[in-house]
Each structure stands twice: as C-alpha cells, then as structure tokens.
Amino acid sequence: MLRLEALYKQFDSQAVLTNINIEVHQGEILALLGPSGCGKTTLLRLIAGLERASSGKIYFANADITEIPPHLRQFGLMFQDYALFPHLNVRDNIAFGLKMKNVDRRTQAQAVERLLNLVHLAGAGDRNVSQLSGGERQRVALVRSLAPEPRLLMLDEPLGALDAVLRDELLIELRQIIKSLNIPAVYVTHDQREAFAISDRCAIMNRGRIEQIDRPSELYRHPATLFVAQFLGMNNILKRTDALKLLGGLTDFDAEMLLIHPRGVTVNATNSIRAVIQDVVFLGDMIRFVVEFDDQIRLTFHVPSDTEGEFAIGLPIQLHIDTRWIIPLHR
C-alpha cells in the first residue's frame, strides 16, 4: 500500500535521510526503530506530507502522492504528547476529524460510541480530557486518529510518555486494535522491546539510512551489521583473528567481524571451552552471565534460568559455543 522509493532529505545542505526504500503492505505494522537523531520522525513527517522530500517518490495504492498536501492524503497521525484539545471533552476530541469532513451529527455520534467501546472507554464521552489517566489519554488520542477512517495510521512514539508498567499493558492492546482494522501502520520508536512486540516487520535506522529491515525474530537471530548487533544489545563481537584463536577453524566465515550470539552457548556440553564467570544477573526466565576465557576475551551469554549448573562470580564453567550462532557482520 505504501511505497517509498529512493527518498532523500536534507536540511541546510546536511543529509538527514539517504536512499530510503520501504514497502508497507495492507494490514501490516512496520516499526521504524533507531536512536534519537537517526531520522525516524523526519521520515514519518515525509510520509505524512508535513515535510517535502528533497528527492525520491512516495506512493500509496500505486498512486504518486509525493506532492499531495497532508490533508488530502487521508492518513492518521498520533503524536507522543497526544495533542488532545483541552477545551473539548472526550467525545468532541474524537469527533473532531469527522466534523472537519462534514460528517452528519448522527453518524458522528455512532462512530464515537463505537470507537469508545473499541478502547474500553464506553460512557467516558462527557469527561474532560484533564480528568483522564495517561493510559486513557493514549486511548482517546488513538481513536481520534482512527475516527476519520484513515488509509494509513502513523504513530510517533505513542507510548513514550507512559511509565513502563502501563506501556507494557497497552502495547499488546494497541497492536490488537490496529490489526483489527486491517490498515497499514508505521510506528516510530527508539525502544527495541516496544518495536519487536508491536510490529510485523521492523526497519532499524542509523544516521538517516536503513541498516536492516526484517521480521523481529530474524533481526534478533541474524543481525546483518555491526550497528544492528550493538543497537540490539549484542556485544559479543570479535575480530575474525580473535574468534579463530578462541574457537579454532572458522573457514566458513570470511567476514572481518563476527558476532557470537548471546543465545549460542550450551553449559557443560561436549567440546567445551573453559571460562571463568565474571558477573551474573538473574532475569526471571533467563540468566545473563559474563565469562572470561584464558586469552582474556570476555563474552556475555543468556541461558534459561532452569539451566543446570552453578552460576556464581569466580567459578569456572565449561561452555560449548554453537557455530550456528556465529554471525558475520558488515560495517
């Protein structure tokens, strides 16, 4: 439905987006994930029509919309601060977009009630938005963006203002609501867990470029670049020469940098390598531990918390590293 072709954007001769090529399909949620300043919000603003691309094309349903103004694109946009109108009650906030489309009052009322039911806020239409909790405001902002029946939904850090517990509670609910509408959605966030939980595919951005785009499970199992691995918190990155010293022959890998995936280890297995535990963190269903090998190489691994063996700082441990979890990285 949405297709971006060779998008380029510069501000004052400084490139902020370079060669962006993305497709988003009907009913798909695509997350744009990356650190602050990587270009996520700028890209969203280009899709919305709030910024103009320096070059490249934007298509929706095979129509070129690159020069179409924002109000004619029929896209919905939800901001991090929700941007609710403080002088309007919940019902009038939700109905705002419908009024702008000159929808009759009866249809407005029916749509508002349906949307309030969708987000479990039935009966809250007369409340002032200042009386709502953070989670309730988030729900109202979402259905306000959905009320005009947008062809595409865009969400810019929509859970960023919420505390961690509430964010986790609303995340799955938000995905279910978006999926039930079967419209394409673009979701901007800097939070890996959030992006992986809500998206069908995820585009990881760095310095205005797409580093890798894939399903969350594939990004986690097979990061393609040094940046993606490190951004996802995987720091077991060795030069090929160091990996050869640690593990022996690695003739199948010709990349100069190799990632040893933190899940790619078995404790007390055959063909093991001796190491000494340097740090241990219990994380509920998982144990994260740091080990040091004889050649002073330090690596971090994750194993299920029911793994047999004693995990304590200073204890020796026998580890087998599965070569299937050794991943070549590009810069």
Helices and strands as residue ranges (DSSP letters): E 2-11, E 14-24, E 29-33, H 40-48, E 55-60, E 63-64, H 70-73, E 75-78, H 90-100, H 105-118, G 129-131, H 134-146, E 152-156, H 164-181, E 185-189, H 192-198, E 201-206, E 209-214, H 216-221, H 226-231, E 237-239, H 240-247, E 257-260, E 265-267, E 273-282, E 286-293, E 298-304, E 316-321, G 323-325, E 326-329
